[in-house]
Amino acid sequence: MFESLCGFYSSGKTLPEDFRRSCLESLRHEVLKREDELLHALYMDLNKPASEAYASEVGFVLSEISYALKNLHKWMRPVNVKTPIMFMPARSRVIPSPKGVVLILGPWNYPFQLLFTPLVGAIAAGNCTVLKASRHTPFISKVMKTIIEEAFDPDQCRFVSGDEEGARELIDLKWDHIFFTGSTEVGRMVMEKASKNLTPVTLELGGKNPCIVFDDADLKVSAERIAWGKFLNAGQTCIAPDTVYCHEEIMEKFIEILKGVIIHFYGADPEKSPDFGRIINGHHVKRLASYLACGCRVVAGGRYDEDKRYFEPTVITDIPENAPVMNEEIFGPILPVIGFKDIEDIIFRLRDKSHPLALYIFTKNRVYQERLMQAIPSGSAGINETVKQGATHYLPFGGFGESGMGMYHGRASFEAFSHFKAVLCSSYRGTGFHYPPYGNTLKFLKKIYRLFG
């Protein structure tokens, strides 16, 4: 498999714009043809409501394809840049070129979006690609496999599924780039293995995304946006609010409003709601249940059923600082709410923690907004909003530190899978003042560099 992809890439077939465009159009055609199959498969794997699944997965990918097709010619164009006067006559430019044969490893929480969005960038950039899906999502994997087989030459793009051992064997190959979305722990393993071949990586990981609510925030709107971002996909979203830090003067009021919002969204019994998803498997239900045994106070929800993969939208408070729920990425529908005194207090609490994938700030005070964004490093940020900053192709998306490295979405996806080659083309005319013997050229060089450097 690997050798055939390398051969296809070496043939140069992926380089022309027309070829890349036809591949993207073929991918869009196959996705559109199987929209209903994709939605059904996402329901079977994760109980995703159709509207939620379309907006966050199928529609998202279609939007990325359309954006790439619209902008592909511009992205592929060489960019002319200035040339230092001492190198004249010459011209300089930057040429985007494909990296080669790349591997994309997808997770289970957004199995279609998080595998096919980077694929759009890889194809637009002219690469050959292998996609590896999670073994935890068999229904959507089957549909994705069909789409890839129908849309692409098998020597250009392959879809594989399988266990963790198979993924490790794949990573050991000498790829030109590896794109991984998943946990920080596995991300470290991917980077370690890639380093043996000096393979560049893009790592889209996770972390504990803080959500800070000040006393001047609109509490109803804030509660709605936080609850939506948190309980979307049953909390299994890498940029979901992980913990709410609420100003202590409005904390109890905020919790009461939040409880009402949850009932409004999902009813008194969310298990019966057609709009609330399920946990990927029983193992993760047990993991989430263990967080409630830390001595915290459950103020909403708390019910779960391992066999049904159900975990109710849950709000907790009065949490011990050393509790696992305060130190591990929750990745589920449990929302801790804890109080803080003022902006200095919240900065002190968060500044030494691992860099989150997302930071959320709810306040009308622009000074607070700017200060927190400067004081608390994060991959992305939302002000008076959650999650949406990661759902637009106009903004690059990626982590920072333990939450990942590299960016994608829109043009950033094309750039992630491209090598930008620096080219200086010189004329045969010109002087050789910079050649040895140097003689008295030092004075001339100083003048040139000081005037034009």
C-alpha positions in Angstrom: 0.0 0.0 0.0 2.6 2.5 1.1 4.8 1.9 -1.9 2.0 2.3 -4.4 1.1 5.7 -2.9 4.7 6.7 -3.1 4.8 5.7 -6.7 1.6 7.6 -7.5 3.0 10.7 -5.9 6.3 10.4 -7.7 4.5 10.2 -11.0 3.6 13.9 -10.6 -0.1 13.2 -11.2 -1.2 15.2 -8.1 0.6 18.4 -9.0 -1.7 20.1 -11.6 -4.5 22.3 -10.3 -7.1 20.6 -12.6 -6.3 17.2 -11.0 -6.6 18.5 -7.4 -9.8 20.3 -8.4 -11.4 17.2 -9.9 -10.5 15.2 -6.8 -12.2 17.7 -4.5 -15.3 17.8 -6.8 -15.4 14.0 -6.8 -15.2 14.0 -3.0 -18.0 16.5 -2.7 -20.1 14.5 -5.1 -19.7 11.3 -3.0 -20.4 13.1 0.3 -23.6 14.7 -1.1 -24.7 11.3 -2.5 -24.4 9.7 0.9 -25.6 12.5 3.2 -28.4 10.3 4.7 -26.1 7.3 5.1 -23.6 9.5 7.0 -26.3 11.0 9.3 -27.7 7.5 10.1 -24.2 6.1 10.8 -23.4 9.0 13.1 -26.7 8.3 14.9 -25.8 4.6 15.3 -22.3 5.3 16.6 -23.0 8.3 18.8 -26.8 8.9 18.8 -26.1 12.3 17.2 -29.3 14.2 16.3 -29.5 14.8 12.6 -29.3 18.6 12.8 -26.3 18.5 15.1 -24.6 15.8 13.0 -25.1 17.8 9.8 -23.9 21.1 11.2 -20.9 19.8 13.0 -19.8 17.0 10.6 -21.4 16.7 7.1 -22.1 20.3 6.4 -18.9 21.4 7.9 -16.9 19.1 5.5 -18.9 20.2 2.5 -18.3 23.8 3.4 -14.5 23.1 3.6 -14.6 21.5 0.2 -16.4 24.5 -1.4 -14.1 26.9 0.2 -11.0 25.0 -1.0 -12.4 24.9 -4.6 -13.1 28.6 -4.6 -9.7 29.5 -3.4 -7.4 26.7 -4.7 -6.0 28.8 -7.6 -5.0 31.6 -5.3 -3.5 29.3 -2.7 -1.4 27.5 -5.3 0.1 30.7 -6.9 3.7 31.4 -6.2 4.2 34.5 -4.0 6.7 37.1 -5.2 8.7 38.7 -2.4 11.4 41.4 -2.3 15.0 40.7 -3.1 17.9 42.4 -1.1 19.5 45.1 -3.2 23.0 43.4 -2.8 21.7 40.3 -4.6 20.4 42.2 -7.6 19.6 41.5 -10.4 17.5 38.7 -9.2 13.9 37.8 -8.2 12.6 35.9 -5.2 9.4 33.9 -4.7 7.8 31.3 -2.4 6.3 28.3 -4.1 3.9 26.0 -2.3 4.5 22.4 -3.0 3.0 19.1 -1.7 4.7 17.4 1.2 4.2 14.0 -0.4 2.6 10.9 1.1 0.7 11.8 4.3 -1.1 10.0 7.1 -4.2 11.3 8.8 -5.3 9.7 12.1 -8.9 10.5 13.2 -10.7 10.2 16.5 -14.1 8.8 17.4 -15.9 11.9 18.7 -16.4 13.7 15.4 -15.3 10.8 13.2 -16.3 12.3 9.9 -15.4 15.9 10.3 -12.0 15.3 12.0 -10.9 12.9 9.3 -12.2 14.5 6.2 -11.5 18.2 7.0 -7.7 17.6 7.0 -8.2 15.4 4.0 -9.6 18.4 2.1 -6.3 20.3 2.9 -4.1 17.3 2.0 -5.8 16.8 -1.4 -5.9 20.6 -2.2 -2.2 20.7 -1.5 -1.5 17.8 -3.9 -0.6 15.0 -1.6 -1.3 11.2 -1.5 -3.1 10.2 1.6 -3.9 7.4 4.0 -6.8 7.9 6.4 -7.0 5.9 9.6 -10.4 5.9 11.4 -11.1 5.0 15.0 -12.2 1.4 15.7 -14.9 2.7 18.1 -17.1 4.0 15.2 -17.8 1.1 12.9 -21.0 2.4 11.2 -19.5 5.7 10.1 -16.2 4.0 9.2 -18.1 1.8 6.7 -19.6 4.8 4.9 -16.3 6.7 4.9 -14.5 3.8 3.4 -17.1 3.7 0.6 -16.8 7.4 -0.1 -13.0 7.2 -0.3 -13.0 4.1 -2.6 -15.6 5.8 -4.9 -13.9 9.2 -5.0 -10.2 8.4 -5.4 -7.7 6.2 -7.2 -6.6 3.6 -4.5 -3.0 4.6 -5.2 -3.8 8.2 -4.4 -6.0 7.9 -1.3 -6.7 4.9 1.0 -9.0 4.4 4.0 -8.0 1.9 6.7 -9.5 0.9 10.0 -8.3 -1.4 12.7 -6.9 -1.7 16.2 -4.3 0.4 18.0 -1.5 -2.0 17.1 -2.3 -1.4 13.4 -2.1 2.3 14.0 1.3 2.0 15.6 2.6 0.0 12.7 1.3 2.7 10.3 3.1 5.5 12.2 6.4 3.7 12.0 6.4 4.2 8.2 8.4 7.1 6.7 5.6 9.5 6.0 6.1 13.0 4.7 3.6 14.3 7.3 1.4 12.9 10.0 -1.8 14.6 11.1 -3.2 13.3 14.4 -6.3 14.3 16.3 -6.9 12.7 19.7 -5.7 12.7 23.3 -2.5 14.3 24.6 -1.2 11.0 25.8 -1.5 9.4 22.4 -0.2 12.6 20.7 3.0 12.2 22.6 3.4 8.7 21.3 2.7 9.8 17.7 5.3 12.5 18.0 7.9 10.2 19.5 7.5 7.7 16.7 7.5 10.3 14.0 10.7 11.8 15.4 12.6 8.6 14.5 12.0 9.4 10.8 12.1 13.2 11.4 8.5 13.3 10.1 6.7 16.6 10.7 3.5 16.4 12.7 0.3 18.3 13.2 -1.2 17.4 16.6 -4.8 18.4 17.5 -5.1 17.4 21.1 -7.3 18.5 24.0 -7.1 19.9 27.5 -9.2 21.6 30.2 -10.8 24.6 28.6 -11.6 27.2 31.2 -14.8 29.2 30.9 -14.8 32.4 32.9 -18.0 34.2 33.8 -17.8 37.7 35.3 -20.5 39.4 37.3 -21.4 41.9 34.5 -22.2 39.0 32.0 -25.7 38.4 30.7 -26.3 35.3 32.8 -29.1 33.8 30.7 -27.3 34.2 27.4 -24.1 33.0 29.0 -25.8 29.9 30.5 -27.4 29.1 27.1 -24.1 29.3 25.2 -22.1 27.5 27.8 -24.7 24.7 28.1 -24.9 24.3 24.3 -21.1 24.2 23.9 -20.7 21.8 26.8 -23.5 19.3 26.1 -23.1 19.3 22.3 -22.2 15.7 21.3 -22.8 14.7 25.0 -19.7 16.7 26.0 -17.4 14.8 23.7 -15.9 17.9 22.0 -12.3 18.8 22.4 -13.1 22.6 22.6 -16.1 22.2 24.9 -16.0 24.3 28.1 -14.4 22.0 30.6 -14.8 24.0 33.8 -16.8 27.2 34.6 -15.1 29.7 36.8 -17.9 32.0 38.0 -17.6 35.2 39.9 -18.6 34.3 43.5 -21.2 37.1 43.7 -23.4 35.6 40.9 -22.4 32.0 41.2 -25.6 30.6 42.8 -27.8 32.6 40.5 -25.8 31.4 37.5 -26.2 27.8 38.6 -30.0 28.1 38.9 -30.3 29.7 35.5 -28.0 27.0 34.0 -30.2 24.3 35.5 -33.3 25.9 33.9 -31.5 26.0 30.5 -30.7 22.3 30.7 -34.3 21.5 31.2 -35.3 23.8 28.4 -32.8 22.2 26.0 -33.3 18.5 26.9 -36.5 18.3 29.1 -36.8 16.9 32.6 -35.5 13.5 31.5 -32.7 14.0 28.9 -32.6 10.3 28.3 -35.8 10.7 26.3 -34.6 13.7 24.4 -34.0 13.2 20.7 -31.5 16.0 20.9 -29.0 14.6 23.4 -26.3 12.2 22.3 -24.7 9.2 23.9 -21.2 8.3 25.3 -19.0 6.3 22.9 -18.9 3.2 25.1 -19.5 1.8 28.6 -15.8 2.3 29.6 -16.2 6.0 29.2 -19.5 6.0 31.1 -17.7 4.4 34.1 -14.8 6.9 33.8 -17.3 9.8 33.9 -19.2 8.2 36.9 -15.9 8.0 38.8 -15.6 11.8 38.7 -18.8 12.1 40.8 -17.2 10.1 43.7 -14.7 12.9 44.6 -16.8 14.5 47.4 -18.4 17.1 45.1 -21.9 18.4 45.3 -24.2 17.4 42.3 -26.6 20.2 41.7 -28.1 18.9 38.4 -28.2 15.5 36.7 -25.9 12.8 37.8 -27.8 9.8 36.5 -26.2 7.4 34.0 -26.7 3.9 32.5 -23.6 2.1 31.3 -25.5 -0.4 29.1 -27.3 2.4 27.3 -24.1 4.5 27.1 -26.1 7.3 28.7 -24.8 10.0 31.0 -27.1 12.8 32.0 -26.1 16.5 31.6 -24.6 17.1 35.0 -23.5 20.2 37.0 -21.3 19.9 40.1 -19.8 22.3 42.6 -17.9 22.3 45.9 -15.2 20.2 44.4 -11.9 19.4 46.1 -9.0 21.0 44.3 -7.1 17.7 44.0 -10.1 15.8 42.6 -9.5 14.0 39.3 -12.3 16.0 37.7 -10.3 19.2 38.3 -7.1 17.8 36.8 -8.1 15.5 33.9 -9.9 16.4 30.7 -13.5 15.5 31.4 -14.7 14.9 27.8 -18.3 14.2 28.7 -21.4 16.0 30.0 -20.1 16.9 33.5 -19.7 20.6 34.1 -17.9 21.8 37.3 -18.8 25.3 38.5 -16.4 27.0 40.9 -16.2 30.5 42.2 -13.5 33.2 42.0 -13.1 36.6 43.6 -11.7 38.9 40.9 -9.6 39.0 37.8 -6.3 38.7 39.7 -7.6 35.6 41.5 -8.6 33.8 38.2 -5.3 34.7 36.5 -3.4 33.3 39.5 -5.4 30.1 39.3 -5.0 29.5 35.6 -1.7 31.0 34.5 0.5 28.0 35.5 -1.9 25.3 34.2 -1.4 23.5 30.9 -2.3 25.6 27.8 -5.9 24.8 26.9 -7.2 24.3 23.4 -9.8 27.0 24.0 -10.4 29.8 26.5 -13.9 31.3 27.0 -14.5 34.7 28.6 -18.0 36.0 29.4 -17.9 39.7 30.2 -18.8 43.1 28.7 -15.5 44.6 30.0 -13.0 44.8 27.2 -10.1 45.4 29.5 -10.9 42.1 31.2 -11.2 40.4 27.8 -7.8 41.6 26.5 -6.0 41.0 29.8 -7.2 37.4 30.1 -6.3 36.6 26.5 -2.8 37.9 27.2 -2.4 36.3 30.6 -3.8 32.9 29.8 -2.2 31.2 26.7 -4.6 29.1 24.7 -5.0 27.6 21.2 -8.1 29.7 20.5 -10.5 31.9 22.4 -14.2 32.7 22.4 -15.5 35.9 23.9 -19.2 35.7 25.1 -19.4 32.5 23.0 -18.3 28.9 23.0 -17.1 26.4 20.4 -17.9 28.5 17.3 -14.4 29.8 16.9 -13.5 26.2 15.9 -16.2 25.9 13.3 -15.3 28.5 10.7 -12.9 28.1 7.8 -12.0 31.8 8.0 -10.1 31.2 11.3 -7.2 28.8 11.7 -7.7 26.1 14.3 -5.1 24.4 16.5 -3.6 23.9 19.9 -0.7 25.3 21.8 1.7 23.4 24.1 0.0 20.4 25.5 -3.2 21.1 23.5 -1.3 20.5 20.3 0.8 22.1 17.5 0.0 23.2 14.0 -3.2 24.8 12.5 -5.8 23.8 10.0 -9.3 24.8 8.6 -9.6 26.7 5.3 -6.3 28.0 4.0 -4.5 26.8 7.1 -5.4 23.2 6.0 -3.7 23.8 2.6 -0.7 25.2 4.4 -0.5 22.4 6.9 0.1 19.9 4.1 2.3 22.1 1.9 6.0 22.9 1.9 6.8 26.5 1.0 9.9 26.4 -1.1 12.0 29.6 -1.1 13.4 30.3 -4.6 15.9 33.0 -5.7 16.5 33.2 -9.4 19.5 35.3 -10.3 20.6 36.8 -13.6 23.9 36.0 -15.2 24.5 39.7 -15.2 25.8 41.5 -12.0 29.0 42.1 -10.1 31.0 39.7 -7.9 31.9 42.2 -5.1 31.0 39.5 -2.5 33.5 37.0 -3.8 37.0 36.6 -2.4 39.5 38.0 -2.3 37.5 40.5 -0.3 40.1 43.3 -0.3 38.4 46.6 0.8 34.8 45.4 0.4 34.0 45.6 4.2 33.3 49.4 4.2 31.0 49.0 1.1 29.1 46.1 2.7 28.5 48.0 5.9 27.1 50.9 3.9 24.8 48.6 1.9 23.5 46.7 4.9 22.9 49.9 6.9 21.1 51.6 4.1 19.1 48.8 2.7 19.3 45.9 5.1 
